[in-house]
Amino acid sequence: MRLWLKDSERRPDPAPVKTDDRKAMLVGITLWLVALAVLLVLLPQLTAAGMAWWLWTGIAGIALGLIGLLYTHYRHR
């Protein structure tokens, strides 16, 4: 096995695969929404245990997912 090939010996690069990353972003945002709903239900127990910051983790996940969705929508156009 050789690590370096001459340009004349290389095969052409494959064509890029067309994907719709927006669907993956929507699935991720939906999962963060479900996690946030569960955290809101368990908020009294989380507050008593000193873990109320988990709520902000869910909010940050949704916010970053929306930013990613906007970016992929812009890139898709």
mmCIF file of the N, C-alpha and C atoms, coordinates in Angstrom:
data_MODEL
# 
_entry.id   MODEL 
# 
loop_
_atom_site.group_PDB 
_atom_site.id 
_atom_site.type_symbol 
_atom_site.label_atom_id 
_atom_site.label_alt_id 
_atom_site.label_comp_id 
_atom_site.label_asym_id 
_atom_site.label_entity_id 
_atom_site.label_seq_id 
_atom_site.pdbx_PDB_ins_code 
_atom_site.Cartn_x 
_atom_site.Cartn_y 
_atom_site.Cartn_z 
_atom_site.occupancy 
_atom_site.B_iso_or_equiv 
_atom_site.pdbx_formal_charge 
_atom_site.auth_seq_id 
_atom_site.auth_comp_id 
_atom_site.auth_asym_id 
_atom_site.auth_atom_id 
_atom_site.pdbx_PDB_model_num 
ATOM 1   N N  . MET A 1 1  ? 0.842   -1.176 0.000   1.00 0.00 ? 1  MET A N  1 
ATOM 2   C CA . MET A 1 1  ? 0.000   0.000  0.000   1.00 0.00 ? 1  MET A CA 1 
ATOM 3   C C  . MET A 1 1  ? 0.889   1.241  0.000   1.00 0.00 ? 1  MET A C  1 
ATOM 4   N N  . ARG A 1 2  ? 0.607   2.126  -0.921  1.00 0.00 ? 2  ARG A N  1 
ATOM 5   C CA . ARG A 1 2  ? 1.376   3.370  -1.011  1.00 0.00 ? 2  ARG A CA 1 
ATOM 6   C C  . ARG A 1 2  ? 0.580   4.510  -0.411  1.00 0.00 ? 2  ARG A C  1 
ATOM 7   N N  . LEU A 1 3  ? 1.298   5.407  0.231   1.00 0.00 ? 3  LEU A N  1 
ATOM 8   C CA . LEU A 1 3  ? 0.618   6.540  0.852   1.00 0.00 ? 3  LEU A CA 1 
ATOM 9   C C  . LEU A 1 3  ? 0.488   7.725  -0.088  1.00 0.00 ? 3  LEU A C  1 
ATOM 10  N N  . TRP A 1 4  ? 1.273   7.751  -1.135  1.00 0.00 ? 4  TRP A N  1 
ATOM 11  C CA . TRP A 1 4  ? 1.257   8.895  -2.039  1.00 0.00 ? 4  TRP A CA 1 
ATOM 12  C C  . TRP A 1 4  ? 1.126   8.403  -3.467  1.00 0.00 ? 4  TRP A C  1 
ATOM 13  N N  . LEU A 1 5  ? 0.169   8.964  -4.201  1.00 0.00 ? 5  LEU A N  1 
ATOM 14  C CA . LEU A 1 5  ? -0.038  8.613  -5.598  1.00 0.00 ? 5  LEU A CA 1 
ATOM 15  C C  . LEU A 1 5  ? 0.208   9.835  -6.462  1.00 0.00 ? 5  LEU A C  1 
ATOM 16  N N  . LYS A 1 6  ? 0.698   9.570  -7.663  1.00 0.00 ? 6  LYS A N  1 
ATOM 17  C CA . LYS A 1 6  ? 0.828   10.664 -8.625  1.00 0.00 ? 6  LYS A CA 1 
ATOM 18  C C  . LYS A 1 6  ? -0.569  11.057 -9.096  1.00 0.00 ? 6  LYS A C  1 
ATOM 19  N N  . ASP A 1 7  ? -0.702  12.275 -9.558  1.00 0.00 ? 7  ASP A N  1 
ATOM 20  C CA . ASP A 1 7  ? -2.013  12.732 -10.040 1.00 0.00 ? 7  ASP A CA 1 
ATOM 21  C C  . ASP A 1 7  ? -2.518  11.874 -11.192 1.00 0.00 ? 7  ASP A C  1 
ATOM 22  N N  . SER A 1 8  ? -1.634  11.366 -11.993 1.00 0.00 ? 8  SER A N  1 
ATOM 23  C CA . SER A 1 8  ? -2.052  10.539 -13.130 1.00 0.00 ? 8  SER A CA 1 
ATOM 24  C C  . SER A 1 8  ? -2.569  9.175  -12.673 1.00 0.00 ? 8  SER A C  1 
ATOM 25  N N  . GLU A 1 9  ? -2.207  8.734  -11.483 1.00 0.00 ? 9  GLU A N  1 
ATOM 26  C CA . GLU A 1 9  ? -2.631  7.427  -10.979 1.00 0.00 ? 9  GLU A CA 1 
ATOM 27  C C  . GLU A 1 9  ? -3.913  7.487  -10.158 1.00 0.00 ? 9  GLU A C  1 
ATOM 28  N N  . ARG A 1 10 ? -4.339  8.675  -9.791  1.00 0.00 ? 10 ARG A N  1 
ATOM 29  C CA . ARG A 1 10 ? -5.522  8.818  -8.945  1.00 0.00 ? 10 ARG A CA 1 
ATOM 30  C C  . ARG A 1 10 ? -6.805  8.623  -9.726  1.00 0.00 ? 10 ARG A C  1 
ATOM 31  N N  . ARG A 1 11 ? -7.782  8.031  -9.071  1.00 0.00 ? 11 ARG A N  1 
ATOM 32  C CA . ARG A 1 11 ? -9.124  7.956  -9.651  1.00 0.00 ? 11 ARG A CA 1 
ATOM 33  C C  . ARG A 1 11 ? -9.822  9.287  -9.406  1.00 0.00 ? 11 ARG A C  1 
ATOM 34  N N  . PRO A 1 12 ? -10.803 9.640  -10.198 1.00 0.00 ? 12 PRO A N  1 
ATOM 35  C CA . PRO A 1 12 ? -11.496 10.920 -9.965  1.00 0.00 ? 12 PRO A CA 1 
ATOM 36  C C  . PRO A 1 12 ? -12.297 10.868 -8.660  1.00 0.00 ? 12 PRO A C  1 
ATOM 37  N N  . ASP A 1 13 ? -12.465 12.036 -8.048  1.00 0.00 ? 13 ASP A N  1 
ATOM 38  C CA . ASP A 1 13 ? -13.237 12.138 -6.818  1.00 0.00 ? 13 ASP A CA 1 
ATOM 39  C C  . ASP A 1 13 ? -14.702 11.839 -7.100  1.00 0.00 ? 13 ASP A C  1 
ATOM 40  N N  . PRO A 1 14 ? -15.390 11.167 -6.175  1.00 0.00 ? 14 PRO A N  1 
ATOM 41  C CA . PRO A 1 14 ? -16.816 10.906 -6.388  1.00 0.00 ? 14 PRO A CA 1 
ATOM 42  C C  . PRO A 1 14 ? -17.615 12.200 -6.274  1.00 0.00 ? 14 PRO A C  1 
ATOM 43  N N  . ALA A 1 15 ? -18.780 12.182 -6.878  1.00 0.00 ? 15 ALA A N  1 
ATOM 44  C CA . ALA A 1 15 ? -19.665 13.350 -6.811  1.00 0.00 ? 15 ALA A CA 1 
ATOM 45  C C  . ALA A 1 15 ? -20.201 13.495 -5.388  1.00 0.00 ? 15 ALA A C  1 
ATOM 46  N N  . PRO A 1 16 ? -20.378 14.731 -4.895  1.00 0.00 ? 16 PRO A N  1 
ATOM 47  C CA . PRO A 1 16 ? -20.923 14.904 -3.539  1.00 0.00 ? 16 PRO A CA 1 
ATOM 48  C C  . PRO A 1 16 ? -22.352 14.378 -3.446  1.00 0.00 ? 16 PRO A C  1 
ATOM 49  N N  . VAL A 1 17 ? -22.686 13.846 -2.289  1.00 0.00 ? 17 VAL A N  1 
ATOM 50  C CA . VAL A 1 17 ? -24.018 13.299 -2.063  1.00 0.00 ? 17 VAL A CA 1 
ATOM 51  C C  . VAL A 1 17 ? -24.945 14.435 -1.656  1.00 0.00 ? 17 VAL A C  1 
ATOM 52  N N  . LYS A 1 18 ? -26.101 14.504 -2.276  1.00 0.00 ? 18 LYS A N  1 
ATOM 53  C CA . LYS A 1 18 ? -27.101 15.518 -1.925  1.00 0.00 ? 18 LYS A CA 1 
ATOM 54  C C  . LYS A 1 18 ? -27.861 15.038 -0.694  1.00 0.00 ? 18 LYS A C  1 
ATOM 55  N N  . THR A 1 19 ? -27.861 15.832 0.347   1.00 0.00 ? 19 THR A N  1 
ATOM 56  C CA . THR A 1 19 ? -28.592 15.494 1.569   1.00 0.00 ? 19 THR A CA 1 
ATOM 57  C C  . THR A 1 19 ? -29.448 16.682 1.983   1.00 0.00 ? 19 THR A C  1 
ATOM 58  N N  . ASP A 1 20 ? -30.453 16.388 2.796   1.00 0.00 ? 20 ASP A N  1 
ATOM 59  C CA . ASP A 1 20 ? -31.291 17.443 3.367   1.00 0.00 ? 20 ASP A CA 1 
ATOM 60  C C  . ASP A 1 20 ? -31.061 17.420 4.874   1.00 0.00 ? 20 ASP A C  1 
ATOM 61  N N  . ASP A 1 21 ? -30.118 18.224 5.343   1.00 0.00 ? 21 ASP A N  1 
ATOM 62  C CA . ASP A 1 21 ? -29.760 18.238 6.746   1.00 0.00 ? 21 ASP A CA 1 
ATOM 63  C C  . ASP A 1 21 ? -30.836 18.866 7.625   1.00 0.00 ? 21 ASP A C  1 
ATOM 64  N N  . ARG A 1 22 ? -31.782 19.536 7.024   1.00 0.00 ? 22 ARG A N  1 
ATOM 65  C CA . ARG A 1 22 ? -32.840 20.173 7.809   1.00 0.00 ? 22 ARG A CA 1 
ATOM 66  C C  . ARG A 1 22 ? -33.684 19.143 8.550   1.00 0.00 ? 22 ARG A C  1 
ATOM 67  N N  . LYS A 1 23 ? -33.877 17.968 7.949   1.00 0.00 ? 23 LYS A N  1 
ATOM 68  C CA . LYS A 1 23 ? -34.658 16.921 8.620   1.00 0.00 ? 23 LYS A CA 1 
ATOM 69  C C  . LYS A 1 23 ? -33.955 16.457 9.886   1.00 0.00 ? 23 LYS A C  1 
ATOM 70  N N  . ALA A 1 24 ? -32.654 16.277 9.812   1.00 0.00 ? 24 ALA A N  1 
ATOM 71  C CA . ALA A 1 24 ? -31.894 15.865 10.995  1.00 0.00 ? 24 ALA A CA 1 
ATOM 72  C C  . ALA A 1 24 ? -31.962 16.938 12.075  1.00 0.00 ? 24 ALA A C  1 
ATOM 73  N N  . MET A 1 25 ? -31.900 18.201 11.683  1.00 0.00 ? 25 MET A N  1 
ATOM 74  C CA . MET A 1 25 ? -31.983 19.293 12.656  1.00 0.00 ? 25 MET A CA 1 
ATOM 75  C C  . MET A 1 25 ? -33.366 19.304 13.324  1.00 0.00 ? 25 MET A C  1 
ATOM 76  N N  . LEU A 1 26 ? -34.415 19.076 12.545  1.00 0.00 ? 26 LEU A N  1 
ATOM 77  C CA . LEU A 1 26 ? -35.762 19.058 13.115  1.00 0.00 ? 26 LEU A CA 1 
ATOM 78  C C  . LEU A 1 26 ? -35.948 17.902 14.097  1.00 0.00 ? 26 LEU A C  1 
ATOM 79  N N  . VAL A 1 27 ? -35.364 16.755 13.787  1.00 0.00 ? 27 VAL A N  1 
ATOM 80  C CA . VAL A 1 27 ? -35.441 15.619 14.713  1.00 0.00 ? 27 VAL A CA 1 
ATOM 81  C C  . VAL A 1 27 ? -34.722 15.966 16.016  1.00 0.00 ? 27 VAL A C  1 
ATOM 82  N N  . GLY A 1 28 ? -33.550 16.575 15.908  1.00 0.00 ? 28 GLY A N  1 
ATOM 83  C CA . GLY A 1 28 ? -32.807 16.966 17.101  1.00 0.00 ? 28 GLY A CA 1 
ATOM 84  C C  . GLY A 1 28 ? -33.547 17.988 17.943  1.00 0.00 ? 28 GLY A C  1 
ATOM 85  N N  . ILE A 1 29 ? -34.141 18.980 17.299  1.00 0.00 ? 29 ILE A N  1 
ATOM 86  C CA . ILE A 1 29 ? -34.907 19.995 18.028  1.00 0.00 ? 29 ILE A CA 1 
ATOM 87  C C  . ILE A 1 29 ? -36.115 19.356 18.721  1.00 0.00 ? 29 ILE A C  1 
ATOM 88  N N  . THR A 1 30 ? -36.757 18.419 18.047  1.00 0.00 ? 30 THR A N  1 
ATOM 89  C CA . THR A 1 30 ? -37.898 17.727 18.640  1.00 0.00 ? 30 THR A CA 1 
ATOM 90  C C  . THR A 1 30 ? -37.472 16.937 19.879  1.00 0.00 ? 30 THR A C  1 
ATOM 91  N N  . LEU A 1 31 ? -36.332 16.279 19.804  1.00 0.00 ? 31 LEU A N  1 
ATOM 92  C CA . LEU A 1 31 ? -35.838 15.537 20.966  1.00 0.00 ? 31 LEU A CA 1 
ATOM 93  C C  . LEU A 1 31 ? -35.502 16.473 22.128  1.00 0.00 ? 31 LEU A C  1 
ATOM 94  N N  . TRP A 1 32 ? -34.935 17.640 21.822  1.00 0.00 ? 32 TRP A N  1 
ATOM 95  C CA . TRP A 1 32 ? -34.662 18.620 22.888  1.00 0.00 ? 32 TRP A CA 1 
ATOM 96  C C  . TRP A 1 32 ? -35.959 19.141 23.495  1.00 0.00 ? 32 TRP A C  1 
ATOM 97  N N  . LEU A 1 33 ? -36.995 19.324 22.677  1.00 0.00 ? 33 LEU A N  1 
ATOM 98  C CA . LEU A 1 33 ? -38.294 19.766 23.209  1.00 0.00 ? 33 LEU A CA 1 
ATOM 99  C C  . LEU A 1 33 ? -38.888 18.723 24.148  1.00 0.00 ? 33 LEU A C  1 
ATOM 100 N N  . VAL A 1 34 ? -38.757 17.454 23.785  1.00 0.00 ? 34 VAL A N  1 
ATOM 101 C CA . VAL A 1 34 ? -39.251 16.378 24.650  1.00 0.00 ? 34 VAL A CA 1 
ATOM 102 C C  . VAL A 1 34 ? -38.471 16.375 25.965  1.00 0.00 ? 34 VAL A C  1 
ATOM 103 N N  . ALA A 1 35 ? -37.145 16.517 25.863  1.00 0.00 ? 35 ALA A N  1 
ATOM 104 C CA . ALA A 1 35 ? -36.318 16.547 27.070  1.00 0.00 ? 35 ALA A CA 1 
ATOM 105 C C  . ALA A 1 35 ? -36.691 17.740 27.951  1.00 0.00 ? 35 ALA A C  1 
ATOM 106 N N  . LEU A 1 36 ? -36.950 18.887 27.342  1.00 0.00 ? 36 LEU A N  1 
ATOM 107 C CA . LEU A 1 36 ? -37.338 20.068 28.107  1.00 0.00 ? 36 LEU A CA 1 
ATOM 108 C C  . LEU A 1 36 ? -38.686 19.858 28.800  1.00 0.00 ? 36 LEU A C  1 
ATOM 109 N N  . ALA A 1 37 ? -39.618 19.205 28.127  1.00 0.00 ? 37 ALA A N  1 
ATOM 110 C CA . ALA A 1 37 ? -40.920 18.936 28.737  1.00 0.00 ? 37 ALA A CA 1 
ATOM 111 C C  . ALA A 1 37 ? -40.757 18.008 29.946  1.00 0.00 ? 37 ALA A C  1 
ATOM 112 N N  . VAL A 1 38 ? -39.911 16.993 29.820  1.00 0.00 ? 38 VAL A N  1 
ATOM 113 C CA . VAL A 1 38 ? -39.672 16.093 30.951  1.00 0.00 ? 38 VAL A CA 1 
ATOM 114 C C  . VAL A 1 38 ? -39.021 16.854 32.102  1.00 0.00 ? 38 VAL A C  1 
ATOM 115 N N  . LEU A 1 39 ? -38.074 17.716 31.776  1.00 0.00 ? 39 LEU A N  1 
ATOM 116 C CA . LEU A 1 39 ? -37.410 18.503 32.824  1.00 0.00 ? 39 LEU A CA 1 
ATOM 117 C C  . LEU A 1 39 ? -38.379 19.456 33.515  1.00 0.00 ? 39 LEU A C  1 
ATOM 118 N N  . LEU A 1 40 ? -39.311 20.013 32.768  1.00 0.00 ? 40 LEU A N  1 
ATOM 119 C CA . LEU A 1 40 ? -40.303 20.901 33.390  1.00 0.00 ? 40 LEU A CA 1 
ATOM 120 C C  . LEU A 1 40 ? -41.213 20.127 34.339  1.00 0.00 ? 40 LEU A C  1 
ATOM 121 N N  . VAL A 1 41 ? -41.540 18.887 33.981  1.00 0.00 ? 41 VAL A N  1 
ATOM 122 C CA . VAL A 1 41 ? -42.360 18.066 34.864  1.00 0.00 ? 41 VAL A CA 1 
ATOM 123 C C  . VAL A 1 41 ? -41.595 17.747 36.144  1.00 0.00 ? 41 VAL A C  1 
ATOM 124 N N  . LEU A 1 42 ? -40.299 17.523 36.006  1.00 0.00 ? 42 LEU A N  1 
ATOM 125 C CA . LEU A 1 42 ? -39.467 17.153 37.160  1.00 0.00 ? 42 LEU A CA 1 
ATOM 126 C C  . LEU A 1 42 ? -38.796 18.355 37.823  1.00 0.00 ? 42 LEU A C  1 
ATOM 127 N N  . LEU A 1 43 ? -39.233 19.556 37.508  1.00 0.00 ? 43 LEU A N  1 
ATOM 128 C CA . LEU A 1 43 ? -38.582 20.760 38.016  1.00 0.00 ? 43 LEU A CA 1 
ATOM 129 C C  . LEU A 1 43 ? -38.531 20.837 39.545  1.00 0.00 ? 43 LEU A C  1 
ATOM 130 N N  . PRO A 1 44 ? -39.598 20.498 40.280  1.00 0.00 ? 44 PRO A N  1 
ATOM 131 C CA . PRO A 1 44 ? -39.485 20.562 41.747  1.00 0.00 ? 44 PRO A CA 1 
ATOM 132 C C  . PRO A 1 44 ? -38.386 19.635 42.300  1.00 0.00 ? 44 PRO A C  1 
ATOM 133 N N  . GLN A 1 45 ? -38.293 18.422 41.757  1.00 0.00 ? 45 GLN A N  1 
ATOM 134 C CA . GLN A 1 45 ? -37.259 17.504 42.222  1.00 0.00 ? 45 GLN A CA 1 
ATOM 135 C C  . GLN A 1 45 ? -35.867 17.992 41.833  1.00 0.00 ? 45 GLN A C  1 
ATOM 136 N N  . LEU A 1 46 ? -35.741 18.579 40.635  1.00 0.00 ? 46 LEU A N  1 
ATOM 137 C CA . LEU A 1 46 ? -34.447 19.098 40.195  1.00 0.00 ? 46 LEU A CA 1 
ATOM 138 C C  . LEU A 1 46 ? -34.018 20.277 41.056  1.00 0.00 ? 46 LEU A C  1 
ATOM 139 N N  . THR A 1 47 ? -34.961 21.138 41.391  1.00 0.00 ? 47 THR A N  1 
ATOM 140 C CA . THR A 1 47 ? -34.639 22.295 42.231  1.00 0.00 ? 47 THR A CA 1 
ATOM 141 C C  . THR A 1 47 ? -34.213 21.843 43.626  1.00 0.00 ? 47 THR A C  1 
ATOM 142 N N  . ALA A 1 48 ? -34.905 20.855 44.170  1.00 0.00 ? 48 ALA A N  1 
ATOM 143 C CA . ALA A 1 48 ? -34.559 20.349 45.510  1.00 0.00 ? 48 ALA A CA 1 
ATOM 144 C C  . ALA A 1 48 ? -33.173 19.710 45.513  1.00 0.00 ? 48 ALA A C  1 
ATOM 145 N N  . ALA A 1 49 ? -32.790 19.087 44.398  1.00 0.00 ? 49 ALA A N  1 
ATOM 146 C CA . ALA A 1 49 ? -31.485 18.427 44.316  1.00 0.00 ? 49 ALA A CA 1 
ATOM 147 C C  . ALA A 1 49 ? -30.382 19.389 43.882  1.00 0.00 ? 49 ALA A C  1 
ATOM 148 N N  . GLY A 1 50 ? -30.742 20.632 43.578  1.00 0.00 ? 50 GLY A N  1 
ATOM 149 C CA . GLY A 1 50 ? -29.749 21.610 43.135  1.00 0.00 ? 50 GLY A CA 1 
ATOM 150 C C  . GLY A 1 50 ? -29.317 21.420 41.689  1.00 0.00 ? 50 GLY A C  1 
ATOM 151 N N  . MET A 1 51 ? -30.173 20.827 40.892  1.00 0.00 ? 51 MET A N  1 
ATOM 152 C CA . MET A 1 51 ? -29.848 20.566 39.491  1.00 0.00 ? 51 MET A CA 1 
ATOM 153 C C  . MET A 1 51 ? -30.791 21.300 38.540  1.00 0.00 ? 51 MET A C  1 
ATOM 154 N N  . ALA A 1 52 ? -31.260 22.457 38.924  1.00 0.00 ? 52 ALA A N  1 
ATOM 155 C CA . ALA A 1 52 ? -32.171 23.222 38.075  1.00 0.00 ? 52 ALA A CA 1 
ATOM 156 C C  . ALA A 1 52 ? -31.477 23.729 36.814  1.00 0.00 ? 52 ALA A C  1 
ATOM 157 N N  . TRP A 1 53 ? -30.157 23.723 36.798  1.00 0.00 ? 53 TRP A N  1 
ATOM 158 C CA . TRP A 1 53 ? -29.425 24.166 35.612  1.00 0.00 ? 53 TRP A CA 1 
ATOM 159 C C  . TRP A 1 53 ? -29.648 23.233 34.431  1.00 0.00 ? 53 TRP A C  1 
ATOM 160 N N  . TRP A 1 54 ? -30.124 22.012 34.684  1.00 0.00 ? 54 TRP A N  1 
ATOM 161 C CA . TRP A 1 54 ? -30.428 21.103 33.579  1.00 0.00 ? 54 TRP A CA 1 
ATOM 162 C C  . TRP A 1 54 ? -31.483 21.701 32.664  1.00 0.00 ? 54 TRP A C  1 
ATOM 163 N N  . LEU A 1 55 ? -32.375 22.486 33.227  1.00 0.00 ? 55 LEU A N  1 
ATOM 164 C CA . LEU A 1 55 ? -33.410 23.145 32.428  1.00 0.00 ? 55 LEU A CA 1 
ATOM 165 C C  . LEU A 1 55 ? -32.767 24.039 31.366  1.00 0.00 ? 55 LEU A C  1 
ATOM 166 N N  . TRP A 1 56 ? -31.711 24.751 31.740  1.00 0.00 ? 56 TRP A N  1 
ATOM 167 C CA . TRP A 1 56 ? -31.021 25.615 30.789  1.00 0.00 ? 56 TRP A CA 1 
ATOM 168 C C  . TRP A 1 56 ? -30.292 24.818 29.722  1.00 0.00 ? 56 TRP A C  1 
ATOM 169 N N  . THR A 1 57 ? -29.932 23.591 30.019  1.00 0.00 ? 57 THR A N  1 
ATOM 170 C CA . THR A 1 57 ? -29.310 22.740 29.011  1.00 0.00 ? 57 THR A CA 1 
ATOM 171 C C  . THR A 1 57 ? -30.306 22.434 27.892  1.00 0.00 ? 57 THR A C  1 
ATOM 172 N N  . GLY A 1 58 ? -31.540 22.138 28.276  1.00 0.00 ? 58 GLY A N  1 
ATOM 173 C CA . GLY A 1 58 ? -32.573 21.896 27.270  1.00 0.00 ? 58 GLY A CA 1 
ATOM 174 C C  . GLY A 1 58 ? -32.868 23.132 26.443  1.00 0.00 ? 58 GLY A C  1 
ATOM 175 N N  . ILE A 1 59 ? -32.916 24.280 27.100  1.00 0.00 ? 59 ILE A N  1 
ATOM 176 C CA . ILE A 1 59 ? -33.169 25.534 26.384  1.00 0.00 ? 59 ILE A CA 1 
ATOM 177 C C  . ILE A 1 59 ? -32.026 25.842 25.430  1.00 0.00 ? 59 ILE A C  1 
ATOM 178 N N  . ALA A 1 60 ? -30.796 25.622 25.867  1.00 0.00 ? 60 ALA A N  1 
ATOM 179 C CA . ALA A 1 60 ? -29.642 25.861 25.002  1.00 0.00 ? 60 ALA A CA 1 
ATOM 180 C C  . ALA A 1 60 ? -29.636 24.904 23.817  1.00 0.00 ? 60 ALA A C  1 
ATOM 181 N N  . GLY A 1 61 ? -30.032 23.652 24.041  1.00 0.00 ? 61 GLY A N  1 
ATOM 182 C CA . GLY A 1 61 ? -30.109 22.691 22.935  1.00 0.00 ? 61 GLY A CA 1 
ATOM 183 C C  . GLY A 1 61 ? -31.104 23.114 21.880  1.00 0.00 ? 61 GLY A C  1 
ATOM 184 N N  . ILE A 1 62 ? -32.253 23.612 22.320  1.00 0.00 ? 62 ILE A N  1 
ATOM 185 C CA . ILE A 1 62 ? -33.264 24.092 21.368  1.00 0.00 ? 62 ILE A CA 1 
ATOM 186 C C  . ILE A 1 62 ? -32.763 25.326 20.629  1.00 0.00 ? 62 ILE A C  1 
ATOM 187 N N  . ALA A 1 63 ? -32.146 26.261 21.355  1.00 0.00 ? 63 ALA A N  1 
ATOM 188 C CA . ALA A 1 63 ? -31.647 27.486 20.719  1.00 0.00 ? 63 ALA A CA 1 
ATOM 189 C C  . ALA A 1 63 ? -30.567 27.172 19.690  1.00 0.00 ? 63 ALA A C  1 
ATOM 190 N N  . LEU A 1 64 ? -29.625 26.309 20.046  1.00 0.00 ? 64 LEU A N  1 
ATOM 191 C CA . LEU A 1 64 ? -28.568 25.953 19.093  1.00 0.00 ? 64 LEU A CA 1 
ATOM 192 C C  . LEU A 1 64 ? -29.136 25.173 17.903  1.00 0.00 ? 64 LEU A C  1 
ATOM 193 N N  . GLY A 1 65 ? -30.155 24.359 18.166  1.00 0.00 ? 65 GLY A N  1 
ATOM 194 C CA . GLY A 1 65 ? -30.807 23.647 17.070  1.00 0.00 ? 65 GLY A CA 1 
ATOM 195 C C  . GLY A 1 65 ? -31.497 24.593 16.097  1.00 0.00 ? 65 GLY A C  1 
ATOM 196 N N  . LEU A 1 66 ? -32.131 25.635 16.626  1.00 0.00 ? 66 LEU A N  1 
ATOM 197 C CA . LEU A 1 66 ? -32.777 26.621 15.753  1.00 0.00 ? 66 LEU A CA 1 
ATOM 198 C C  . LEU A 1 66 ? -31.748 27.397 14.936  1.00 0.00 ? 66 LEU A C  1 
ATOM 199 N N  . ILE A 1 67 ? -30.616 27.729 15.568  1.00 0.00 ? 67 ILE A N  1 
ATOM 200 C CA . ILE A 1 67 ? -29.551 28.397 14.820  1.00 0.00 ? 67 ILE A CA 1 
ATOM 201 C C  . ILE A 1 67 ? -29.042 27.483 13.710  1.00 0.00 ? 67 ILE A C  1 
ATOM 202 N N  . GLY A 1 68 ? -28.848 26.215 14.031  1.00 0.00 ? 68 GLY A N  1 
ATOM 203 C CA . GLY A 1 68 ? -28.413 25.257 13.017  1.00 0.00 ? 68 GLY A CA 1 
ATOM 204 C C  . GLY A 1 68 ? -29.438 25.083 11.916  1.00 0.00 ? 68 GLY A C  1 
ATOM 205 N N  . LEU A 1 69 ? -30.717 25.108 12.277  1.00 0.00 ? 69 LEU A N  1 
ATOM 206 C CA . LEU A 1 69 ? -31.777 24.982 11.271  1.00 0.00 ? 69 LEU A CA 1 
ATOM 207 C C  . LEU A 1 69 ? -31.766 26.180 10.332  1.00 0.00 ? 69 LEU A C  1 
ATOM 208 N N  . LEU A 1 70 ? -31.598 27.368 10.884  1.00 0.00 ? 70 LEU A N  1 
ATOM 209 C CA . LEU A 1 70 ? -31.514 28.559 10.038  1.00 0.00 ? 70 LEU A CA 1 
ATOM 210 C C  . LEU A 1 70 ? -30.304 28.479 9.103   1.00 0.00 ? 70 LEU A C  1 
ATOM 211 N N  . TYR A 1 71 ? -29.177 28.015 9.639   1.00 0.00 ? 71 TYR A N  1 
ATOM 212 C CA . TYR A 1 71 ? -27.965 27.901 8.822   1.00 0.00 ? 71 TYR A CA 1 
ATOM 213 C C  . TYR A 1 71 ? -28.148 26.882 7.699   1.00 0.00 ? 71 TYR A C  1 
ATOM 214 N N  . THR A 1 72 ? -28.716 25.711 8.017   1.00 0.00 ? 72 THR A N  1 
ATOM 215 C CA . THR A 1 72 ? -28.902 24.699 6.975   1.00 0.00 ? 72 THR A CA 1 
ATOM 216 C C  . THR A 1 72 ? -29.951 25.148 5.957   1.00 0.00 ? 72 THR A C  1 
ATOM 217 N N  . HIS A 1 73 ? -30.956 25.885 6.405   1.00 0.00 ? 73 HIS A N  1 
ATOM 218 C CA . HIS A 1 73 ? -31.956 26.399 5.456   1.00 0.00 ? 73 HIS A CA 1 
ATOM 219 C C  . HIS A 1 73 ? -31.307 27.393 4.504   1.00 0.00 ? 73 HIS A C  1 
ATOM 220 N N  . TYR A 1 74 ? -30.470 28.266 5.057   1.00 0.00 ? 74 TYR A N  1 
ATOM 221 C CA . TYR A 1 74 ? -29.761 29.250 4.219   1.00 0.00 ? 74 TYR A CA 1 
ATOM 222 C C  . TYR A 1 74 ? -28.816 28.556 3.247   1.00 0.00 ? 74 TYR A C  1 
ATOM 223 N N  . ARG A 1 75 ? -28.099 27.544 3.734   1.00 0.00 ? 75 ARG A N  1 
ATOM 224 C CA . ARG A 1 75 ? -27.143 26.824 2.896   1.00 0.00 ? 75 ARG A CA 1 
ATOM 225 C C  . ARG A 1 75 ? -27.847 25.999 1.824   1.00 0.00 ? 75 ARG A C  1 
ATOM 226 N N  . HIS A 1 76 ? -29.046 25.491 2.135   1.00 0.00 ? 76 HIS A N  1 
ATOM 227 C CA . HIS A 1 76 ? -29.795 24.665 1.175   1.00 0.00 ? 76 HIS A CA 1 
ATOM 228 C C  . HIS A 1 76 ? -30.249 25.472 -0.033  1.00 0.00 ? 76 HIS A C  1 
ATOM 229 N N  . ARG A 1 77 ? -30.523 26.777 0.187   1.00 0.00 ? 77 ARG A N  1 
ATOM 230 C CA . ARG A 1 77 ? -30.950 27.628 -0.919  1.00 0.00 ? 77 ARG A CA 1 
ATOM 231 C C  . ARG A 1 77 ? -29.767 27.940 -1.757  1.00 0.00 ? 77 ARG A C  1 
# 
